[in-house]
Amino acid sequence: MKVISTDEIECFFSENKGTYIHTFDNRNYLVETTLEVLERELDAKDFFRISRKFIISLKAIKEIVVYNNSRLKLILPSYKEEEVIVSREKVADFKSWIG
């Protein structure tokens, strides 16, 4: 077991029926919960569910790029395993969240 502070978390992601924490020091940790549960438990001012696959930390957003089909692509400091895309349905709420 390892205790990870929310300040250390860059994002949460789901992959192959597992949910993972990705930290700023570029490590992944498997957690025994779902993104749905995490979304309810995390502070909404610090974390946002951008798609079915990702919950991201506000302080982890390094860059926002306009992406195809009215979506946004986020560049994070260390998560590079795949593109982090804000789904079309979440773009308006995401823009409000980041201010």
The first five atom37 places (N, CA, C, CB, O) and aatype in JSON, in Angstrom:
{
  "aatype": [12, 11, 19, 9, 15, 16, 3, 6, 9, 6, 4, 13, 13, 15, 6, 2, 11, 7, 16, 18, 9, 8, 16, 13, 3, 2, 1, 2, 18, 10, 19, 6, 16, 16, 10, 6, 19, 10, 6, 1, 6, 10, 3, 0, 11, 3, 13, 13, 1, 9, 15, 1, 11, 13, 9, 9, 15, 10, 11, 0, 9, 11, 6, 9, 19, 19, 18, 2, 2, 15, 1, 10, 11, 10, 9, 10, 14, 15, 18, 11, 6, 6, 6, 19, 9, 19, 15, 1, 6, 11, 19, 0, 3, 13, 11, 15, 17, 9, 7],
  "atom_mask": [
    [1, 1, 1, 1, 1],
    [1, 1, 1, 1, 1],
    [1, 1, 1, 1, 1],
    [1, 1, 1, 1, 1],
    [1, 1, 1, 1, 1],
    [1, 1, 1, 1, 1],
    [1, 1, 1, 1, 1],
    [1, 1, 1, 1, 1],
    [1, 1, 1, 1, 1],
    [1, 1, 1, 1, 1],
    [1, 1, 1, 1, 1],
    [1, 1, 1, 1, 1],
    [1, 1, 1, 1, 1],
    [1, 1, 1, 1, 1],
    [1, 1, 1, 1, 1],
    [1, 1, 1, 1, 1],
    [1, 1, 1, 1, 1],
    [1, 1, 1, 0, 1],
    [1, 1, 1, 1, 1],
    [1, 1, 1, 1, 1],
    [1, 1, 1, 1, 1],
    [1, 1, 1, 1, 1],
    [1, 1, 1, 1, 1],
    [1, 1, 1, 1, 1],
    [1, 1, 1, 1, 1],
    [1, 1, 1, 1, 1],
    [1, 1, 1, 1, 1],
    [1, 1, 1, 1, 1],
    [1, 1, 1, 1, 1],
    [1, 1, 1, 1, 1],
    [1, 1, 1, 1, 1],
    [1, 1, 1, 1, 1],
    [1, 1, 1, 1, 1],
    [1, 1, 1, 1, 1],
    [1, 1, 1, 1, 1],
    [1, 1, 1, 1, 1],
    [1, 1, 1, 1, 1],
    [1, 1, 1, 1, 1],
    [1, 1, 1, 1, 1],
    [1, 1, 1, 1, 1],
    [1, 1, 1, 1, 1],
    [1, 1, 1, 1, 1],
    [1, 1, 1, 1, 1],
    [1, 1, 1, 1, 1],
    [1, 1, 1, 1, 1],
    [1, 1, 1, 1, 1],
    [1, 1, 1, 1, 1],
    [1, 1, 1, 1, 1],
    [1, 1, 1, 1, 1],
    [1, 1, 1, 1, 1],
    [1, 1, 1, 1, 1],
    [1, 1, 1, 1, 1],
    [1, 1, 1, 1, 1],
    [1, 1, 1, 1, 1],
    [1, 1, 1, 1, 1],
    [1, 1, 1, 1, 1],
    [1, 1, 1, 1, 1],
    [1, 1, 1, 1, 1],
    [1, 1, 1, 1, 1],
    [1, 1, 1, 1, 1],
    [1, 1, 1, 1, 1],
    [1, 1, 1, 1, 1],
    [1, 1, 1, 1, 1],
    [1, 1, 1, 1, 1],
    [1, 1, 1, 1, 1],
    [1, 1, 1, 1, 1],
    [1, 1, 1, 1, 1],
    [1, 1, 1, 1, 1],
    [1, 1, 1, 1, 1],
    [1, 1, 1, 1, 1],
    [1, 1, 1, 1, 1],
    [1, 1, 1, 1, 1],
    [1, 1, 1, 1, 1],
    [1, 1, 1, 1, 1],
    [1, 1, 1, 1, 1],
    [1, 1, 1, 1, 1],
    [1, 1, 1, 1, 1],
    [1, 1, 1, 1, 1],
    [1, 1, 1, 1, 1],
    [1, 1, 1, 1, 1],
    [1, 1, 1, 1, 1],
    [1, 1, 1, 1, 1],
    [1, 1, 1, 1, 1],
    [1, 1, 1, 1, 1],
    [1, 1, 1, 1, 1],
    [1, 1, 1, 1, 1],
    [1, 1, 1, 1, 1],
    [1, 1, 1, 1, 1],
    [1, 1, 1, 1, 1],
    [1, 1, 1, 1, 1],
    [1, 1, 1, 1, 1],
    [1, 1, 1, 1, 1],
    [1, 1, 1, 1, 1],
    [1, 1, 1, 1, 1],
    [1, 1, 1, 1, 1],
    [1, 1, 1, 1, 1],
    [1, 1, 1, 1, 1],
    [1, 1, 1, 1, 1],
    [1, 1, 1, 0, 1]
  ],
  "atom_positions": [
    [[0.83, -1.19, 0.0], [0.0, 0.0, 0.0], [0.88, 1.25, 0.0], [-0.95, 0.0, 1.21], [1.96, 1.27, 0.59]],
    [[0.39, 2.27, -0.66], [1.12, 3.54, -0.72], [0.1, 4.67, -0.63], [1.98, 3.66, -2.05], [-0.94, 4.63, -1.28]],
    [[0.4, 5.66, 0.17], [-0.45, 6.84, 0.28], [0.08, 7.87, -0.71], [-0.47, 7.4, 1.74], [1.26, 8.22, -0.7]],
    [[-0.82, 8.37, -1.56], [-0.45, 9.36, -2.56], [-1.32, 10.6, -2.34], [-0.61, 8.81, -4.03], [-2.54, 10.51, -2.36]],
    [[-0.67, 11.72, -2.13], [-1.38, 12.98, -1.93], [-1.99, 13.44, -3.26], [-0.43, 14.07, -1.36], [-1.43, 13.18, -4.33]],
    [[-3.12, 14.12, -3.19], [-3.74, 14.61, -4.43], [-2.82, 15.62, -5.13], [-5.11, 15.26, -4.14], [-2.94, 15.83, -6.34]],
    [[-1.91, 16.26, -4.38], [-0.96, 17.19, -4.99], [0.03, 16.49, -5.91], [-0.2, 17.93, -3.9], [0.63, 17.13, -6.78]],
    [[0.2, 15.19, -5.73], [1.14, 14.42, -6.54], [0.49, 13.86, -7.81], [1.71, 13.28, -5.72], [1.18, 13.34, -8.69]],
    [[-0.84, 13.95, -7.92], [-1.59, 13.29, -8.99], [-1.76, 14.2, -10.2], [-2.96, 12.84, -8.49], [-2.27, 15.31, -10.11]],
    [[-1.3, 13.69, -11.34], [-1.45, 14.4, -12.61], [-2.8, 14.05, -13.24], [-0.28, 14.04, -13.58], [-3.52, 14.92, -13.73]],
    [[-3.13, 12.76, -13.22], [-4.41, 12.33, -13.76], [-4.76, 10.94, -13.25], [-4.38, 12.35, -15.3], [-3.92, 10.22, -12.69]],
    [[-6.02, 10.58, -13.46], [-6.49, 9.21, -13.27], [-6.91, 8.74, -14.65], [-7.69, 9.12, -12.23], [-7.44, 9.52, -15.44]],
    [[-6.67, 7.47, -14.96], [-7.11, 6.95, -16.25], [-7.54, 5.5, -16.12], [-6.01, 7.09, -17.3], [-7.11, 4.79, -15.21]],
    [[-8.39, 5.08, -17.03], [-8.8, 3.68, -17.04], [-8.2, 3.01, -18.27], [-10.36, 3.54, -17.04], [-8.08, 3.6, -19.34]],
    [[-7.81, 1.75, -18.07], [-7.19, 0.99, -19.14], [-7.34, -0.5, -18.82], [-5.69, 1.37, -19.32], [-7.06, -0.93, -17.71]],
    [[-7.79, -1.26, -19.79], [-7.95, -2.72, -19.62], [-8.7, -3.08, -18.34], [-6.58, -3.4, -19.61], [-8.27, -3.95, -17.58]],
    [[-9.83, -2.42, -18.12], [-10.71, -2.66, -16.97], [-10.07, -2.33, -15.63], [-11.14, -4.09, -16.96], [-10.58, -2.74, -14.59]],
    [[-8.96, -1.58, -15.64], [-8.33, -1.13, -14.4], [-8.33, 0.38, -14.35], [0.0, 0.0, 0.0], [-8.42, 1.05, -15.38]],
    [[-8.24, 0.93, -13.14], [-8.15, 2.37, -12.94], [-6.79, 2.67, -12.33], [-9.32, 2.91, -12.04], [-6.35, 1.99, -11.4]],
    [[-6.13, 3.69, -12.87], [-4.77, 4.0, -12.46], [-4.64, 5.46, -12.06], [-3.78, 3.67, -13.59], [-5.37, 6.33, -12.54]],
    [[-3.69, 5.71, -11.16], [-3.25, 7.06, -10.84], [-1.94, 7.26, -11.6], [-3.07, 7.27, -9.27], [-1.07, 6.39, -11.59]],
    [[-1.82, 8.41, -12.25], [-0.54, 8.78, -12.87], [-0.03, 10.0, -12.11], [-0.7, 9.07, -14.43], [-0.74, 11.01, -12.0]],
    [[1.19, 9.91, -11.59], [1.74, 10.99, -10.77], [2.68, 11.88, -11.58], [2.48, 10.42, -9.56], [3.13, 11.52, -12.67]],
    [[2.97, 13.05, -11.02], [3.87, 13.99, -11.68], [5.27, 13.43, -11.85], [3.93, 15.29, -10.89], [6.02, 13.89, -12.71]],
    [[5.64, 12.44, -11.03], [6.96, 11.83, -11.2], [6.93, 10.64, -12.18], [7.5, 11.36, -9.84], [7.82, 9.79, -12.17]],
    [[5.89, 10.62, -13.02], [5.76, 9.67, -14.13], [5.63, 8.2, -13.69], [6.96, 9.81, -15.05], [6.22, 7.31, -14.3]],
    [[4.86, 7.97, -12.65], [4.59, 6.61, -12.19], [3.09, 6.33, -12.26], [5.12, 6.39, -10.75], [2.27, 7.23, -12.08]],
    [[2.76, 5.07, -12.52], [1.36, 4.64, -12.53], [1.11, 3.7, -11.37], [1.0, 3.96, -13.87], [1.94, 2.83, -11.06]],
    [[-0.04, 3.87, -10.73], [-0.44, 3.01, -9.61], [-1.87, 2.54, -9.85], [-0.33, 3.76, -8.25], [-2.76, 3.34, -10.12]],
    [[-2.08, 1.24, -9.75], [-3.41, 0.66, -9.88], [-4.2, 0.95, -8.61], [-3.33, -0.86, -10.14], [-3.68, 0.77, -7.51]],
    [[-5.44, 1.4, -8.76], [-6.31, 1.64, -7.61], [-7.54, 0.74, -7.71], [-6.74, 3.14, -7.53], [-7.94, 0.34, -8.8]],
    [[-8.1, 0.43, -6.56], [-9.24, -0.49, -6.52], [-10.56, 0.27, -6.46], [-9.13, -1.44, -5.32], [-11.36, 0.06, -5.54]],
    [[-10.78, 1.13, -7.42], [-12.03, 1.87, -7.52], [-12.24, 2.22, -8.99], [-12.02, 3.15, -6.63], [-11.42, 1.89, -9.84]],
    [[-13.34, 2.88, -9.28], [-13.64, 3.26, -10.67], [-13.53, 4.77, -10.82], [-15.05, 2.77, -11.09], [-13.51, 5.5, -9.83]],
    [[-13.47, 5.22, -12.06], [-13.46, 6.66, -12.31], [-14.76, 7.3, -11.84], [-13.24, 6.93, -13.81], [-14.75, 8.45, -11.4]],
    [[-15.87, 6.57, -11.92], [-17.16, 7.09, -11.47], [-17.12, 7.42, -9.98], [-18.28, 6.08, -11.77], [-17.59, 8.47, -9.55]],
    [[-16.56, 6.51, -9.19], [-16.46, 6.73, -7.74], [-15.49, 7.87, -7.46], [-16.0, 5.44, -7.02], [-15.78, 8.74, -6.64]],
    [[-14.35, 7.88, -8.12], [-13.37, 8.94, -7.93], [-13.95, 10.32, -8.28], [-12.14, 8.67, -8.78], [-13.7, 11.3, -7.58]],
    [[-14.72, 10.37, -9.34], [-15.32, 11.63, -9.78], [-16.2, 12.22, -8.67], [-16.15, 11.41, -11.06], [-16.22, 13.44, -8.48]],
    [[-16.91, 11.38, -7.96], [-17.77, 11.84, -6.85], [-16.95, 12.24, -5.62], [-18.78, 10.74, -6.47], [-17.34, 13.15, -4.88]],
    [[-15.82, 11.57, -5.41], [-15.04, 11.78, -4.18], [-14.01, 12.9, -4.28], [-14.35, 10.51, -3.82], [-13.64, 13.49, -3.26]],
    [[-13.53, 13.21, -5.47], [-12.5, 14.23, -5.63], [-13.08, 15.64, -5.57], [-11.77, 14.03, -6.96], [-14.25, 15.84, -5.88]],
    [[-12.27, 16.59, -5.17], [-12.68, 17.99, -5.11], [-12.84, 18.52, -6.54], [-11.64, 18.84, -4.32], [-11.89, 18.52, -7.32]],
    [[-14.04, 18.96, -6.86], [-14.36, 19.41, -8.22], [-13.59, 20.65, -8.65], [-15.85, 19.68, -8.33], [-13.49, 20.93, -9.84]],
    [[-13.04, 21.4, -7.71], [-12.25, 22.57, -8.12], [-10.85, 22.17, -8.56], [-12.17, 23.59, -6.98], [-10.17, 22.93, -9.24]],
    [[-10.41, 20.97, -8.18], [-9.06, 20.51, -8.51], [-9.01, 19.45, -9.61], [-8.4, 19.97, -7.29], [-8.01, 19.33, -10.31]],
    [[-10.08, 18.67, -9.75], [-10.1, 17.55, -10.71], [-11.35, 17.6, -11.57], [-10.02, 16.21, -9.98], [-12.43, 17.97, -11.1]],
    [[-11.2, 17.22, -12.86], [-12.33, 17.25, -13.79], [-12.31, 16.0, -14.66], [-12.29, 18.52, -14.66], [-11.26, 15.6, -15.16]],
    [[-13.47, 15.41, -14.85], [-13.61, 14.23, -15.73], [-13.77, 14.74, -17.15], [-14.83, 13.33, -15.3], [-14.82, 15.28, -17.5]],
    [[-12.75, 14.56, -17.98], [-12.77, 15.1, -19.34], [-13.34, 14.12, -20.36], [-11.38, 15.51, -19.75], [-13.7, 14.5, -21.47]],
    [[-13.41, 12.83, -19.97], [-13.91, 11.79, -20.89], [-14.19, 10.53, -20.09], [-12.88, 11.51, -22.04], [-14.0, 10.49, -18.87]],
    [[-14.64, 9.5, -20.78], [-14.88, 8.22, -20.1], [-13.58, 7.64, -19.55], [-15.53, 7.22, -21.05], [-13.61, 6.83, -18.63]],
    [[-12.46, 8.05, -20.11], [-11.18, 7.45, -19.77], [-10.33, 8.26, -18.79], [-10.42, 7.24, -21.0], [-9.47, 7.68, -18.13]],
    [[-10.53, 9.57, -18.67], [-9.63, 10.42, -17.9], [-10.32, 11.36, -16.91], [-8.81, 11.23, -18.83], [-11.39, 11.91, -17.18]],
    [[-9.69, 11.51, -15.75], [-9.94, 12.61, -14.82], [-8.59, 13.3, -14.67], [-10.53, 12.1, -13.4], [-7.59, 12.65, -14.37]],
    [[-8.56, 14.6, -14.88], [-7.27, 15.3, -14.83], [-7.25, 16.35, -13.73], [-6.98, 15.96, -16.18], [-8.29, 16.86, -13.3]],
    [[-6.05, 16.65, -13.29], [-5.83, 17.68, -12.28], [-5.69, 19.03, -12.98], [-4.57, 17.36, -11.41], [-5.04, 19.12, -14.02]],
    [[-6.28, 20.06, -12.41], [-6.18, 21.39, -12.99], [-4.72, 21.83, -13.09], [-6.98, 22.39, -12.16], [-4.31, 22.43, -14.09]],
    [[-3.94, 21.55, -12.05], [-2.55, 22.01, -12.08], [-1.67, 21.19, -13.02], [-1.97, 21.98, -10.69], [-0.5, 21.53, -13.22]],
    [[-2.2, 20.12, -13.6], [-1.42, 19.3, -14.53], [-1.53, 19.78, -15.98], [-1.88, 17.86, -14.44], [-0.81, 19.3, -16.85]],
    [[-2.42, 20.72, -16.24], [-2.61, 21.16, -17.62], [-1.47, 22.09, -18.01], [-3.98, 21.88, -17.79], [-1.35, 23.22, -17.52]],
    [[-0.64, 21.6, -18.91], [0.5, 22.37, -19.39], [0.11, 23.2, -20.61], [1.68, 21.44, -19.73], [0.55, 24.34, -20.77]],
    [[-0.72, 22.61, -21.46], [-1.12, 23.27, -22.7], [-2.46, 22.71, -23.16], [-0.04, 23.1, -23.81], [-2.76, 21.54, -22.94]],
    [[-3.27, 23.57, -23.8], [-4.56, 23.16, -24.38], [-4.49, 23.45, -25.86], [-5.78, 23.89, -23.69], [-4.22, 24.58, -26.28]],
    [[-4.76, 22.42, -26.67], [-4.67, 22.55, -28.13], [-6.04, 22.26, -28.73], [-3.58, 21.59, -28.71], [-6.69, 21.29, -28.36]],
    [[-6.48, 23.11, -29.68], [-7.73, 22.85, -30.38], [-7.52, 21.59, -31.21], [-8.16, 24.07, -31.28], [-6.55, 21.47, -31.96]],
    [[-8.45, 20.66, -31.07], [-8.36, 19.35, -31.72], [-9.53, 19.2, -32.67], [-8.34, 18.19, -30.67], [-10.45, 20.01, -32.65]],
    [[-9.5, 18.19, -33.49], [-10.56, 18.02, -34.49], [-11.91, 17.71, -33.85], [-10.19, 16.91, -35.47], [-11.98, 17.26, -32.71]],
    [[-12.97, 17.97, -34.6], [-14.33, 17.61, -34.21], [-14.78, 18.32, -32.92], [-14.44, 16.1, -34.02], [-15.44, 17.71, -32.08]],
    [[-14.42, 19.59, -32.76], [-14.82, 20.42, -31.62], [-14.32, 19.91, -30.27], [-16.31, 20.53, -31.58], [-14.96, 20.15, -29.24]],
    [[-13.21, 19.22, -30.27], [-12.64, 18.72, -29.02], [-11.36, 19.47, -28.7], [-12.38, 17.2, -29.12], [-10.85, 20.25, -29.5]],
    [[-10.84, 19.21, -27.51], [-9.59, 19.82, -27.07], [-8.61, 18.72, -26.7], [-9.82, 20.78, -25.89], [-9.0, 17.68, -26.16]],
    [[-7.35, 18.96, -26.98], [-6.28, 18.03, -26.6], [-5.48, 18.7, -25.49], [-5.37, 17.65, -27.83], [-5.1, 19.87, -25.6]],
    [[-5.22, 17.95, -24.41], [-4.45, 18.48, -23.29], [-3.05, 17.91, -23.3], [-5.15, 18.18, -21.96], [-2.85, 16.72, -23.53]],
    [[-2.09, 18.77, -23.06], [-0.7, 18.34, -22.91], [-0.41, 18.37, -21.4], [0.31, 19.27, -23.73], [-0.55, 19.41, -20.75]],
    [[-0.02, 17.22, -20.87], [0.29, 17.1, -19.45], [1.8, 16.98, -19.27], [-0.43, 15.88, -18.83], [2.5, 16.61, -20.22]],
    [[2.32, 17.29, -18.09], [3.77, 17.28, -17.87], [4.45, 15.94, -18.15], [4.06, 17.68, -16.48], [5.5, 15.91, -18.8]],
    [[3.88, 14.83, -17.66], [4.61, 13.56, -17.83], [3.8, 12.45, -18.47], [5.09, 13.09, -16.51], [4.38, 11.48, -18.95]],
    [[2.46, 12.55, -18.5], [1.66, 11.47, -19.1], [1.76, 11.56, -20.62], [0.18, 11.56, -18.64], [1.28, 12.52, -21.22]],
    [[2.38, 10.56, -21.23], [2.58, 10.57, -22.69], [2.12, 9.27, -23.34], [4.06, 10.82, -23.02], [2.38, 9.05, -24.53]],
    [[1.45, 8.41, -22.59], [1.09, 7.09, -23.1], [0.1, 7.16, -24.26], [0.51, 6.25, -21.99], [0.14, 6.32, -25.16]],
    [[-0.78, 8.14, -24.24], [-1.71, 8.35, -25.34], [-2.23, 9.79, -25.26], [-2.89, 7.32, -25.3], [-1.99, 10.49, -24.28]],
    [[-2.95, 10.21, -26.3], [-3.47, 11.57, -26.32], [-4.55, 11.73, -25.26], [-4.02, 11.92, -27.72], [-5.38, 10.84, -25.05]],
    [[-4.53, 12.88, -24.6], [-5.53, 13.2, -23.57], [-6.5, 14.19, -24.21], [-4.86, 13.79, -22.26], [-6.18, 15.36, -24.4]],
    [[-7.7, 13.69, -24.53], [-8.68, 14.46, -25.3], [-9.91, 14.75, -24.45], [-9.07, 13.71, -26.58], [-10.46, 13.86, -23.8]],
    [[-10.35, 16.03, -24.47], [-11.6, 16.4, -23.81], [-12.72, 16.05, -24.79], [-11.63, 17.94, -23.42], [-12.72, 16.53, -25.93]],
    [[-13.67, 15.23, -24.36], [-14.75, 14.81, -25.25], [-15.63, 16.01, -25.63], [-15.6, 13.71, -24.59], [-15.71, 16.99, -24.89]],
    [[-16.27, 15.92, -26.78], [-17.14, 17.0, -27.27], [-18.17, 17.41, -26.23], [-17.85, 16.58, -28.56], [-18.44, 18.59, -26.02]],
    [[-18.76, 16.4, -25.57], [-19.82, 16.65, -24.59], [-19.31, 17.41, -23.37], [-20.44, 15.33, -24.15], [-20.1, 18.05, -22.67]],
    [[-18.01, 17.36, -23.09], [-17.45, 17.96, -21.89], [-16.74, 19.29, -22.14], [-16.49, 17.0, -21.27], [-16.34, 19.96, -21.18]],
    [[-16.57, 19.68, -23.39], [-15.77, 20.88, -23.72], [-16.32, 22.14, -23.05], [-15.73, 21.08, -25.24], [-15.55, 22.88, -22.44]],
    [[-17.62, 22.4, -23.13], [-18.19, 23.62, -22.55], [-18.0, 23.63, -21.03], [-19.7, 23.74, -22.89], [-17.6, 24.65, -20.47]],
    [[-18.28, 22.51, -20.37], [-18.1, 22.43, -18.91], [-16.62, 22.57, -18.55], [-18.66, 21.1, -18.37], [-16.28, 23.2, -17.54]],
    [[-15.74, 21.98, -19.36], [-14.3, 22.08, -19.11], [-13.84, 23.52, -19.19], [-13.53, 21.22, -20.13], [-13.08, 23.97, -18.33]],
    [[-14.28, 24.25, -20.2], [-13.9, 25.65, -20.36], [-14.38, 26.48, -19.16], [-14.47, 26.23, -21.68], [-13.67, 27.38, -18.7]],
    [[-15.57, 26.2, -18.66], [-16.07, 26.9, -17.47], [-15.21, 26.54, -16.26], [-17.56, 26.53, -17.2], [-14.9, 27.41, -15.44]],
    [[-14.84, 25.28, -16.15], [-14.05, 24.8, -15.0], [-12.69, 25.48, -14.94], [-13.87, 23.28, -15.07], [-12.24, 25.87, -13.86]],
    [[-12.02, 25.62, -16.09], [-10.68, 26.22, -16.07], [-10.74, 27.74, -15.95], [-9.91, 25.83, -17.33], [-9.73, 28.4, -15.68]],
    [[-11.94, 28.28, -16.16], [-12.11, 29.73, -15.97], [-11.78, 30.44, -17.21], [0.0, 0.0, 0.0], [-11.86, 31.67, -17.26]]
  ]
}
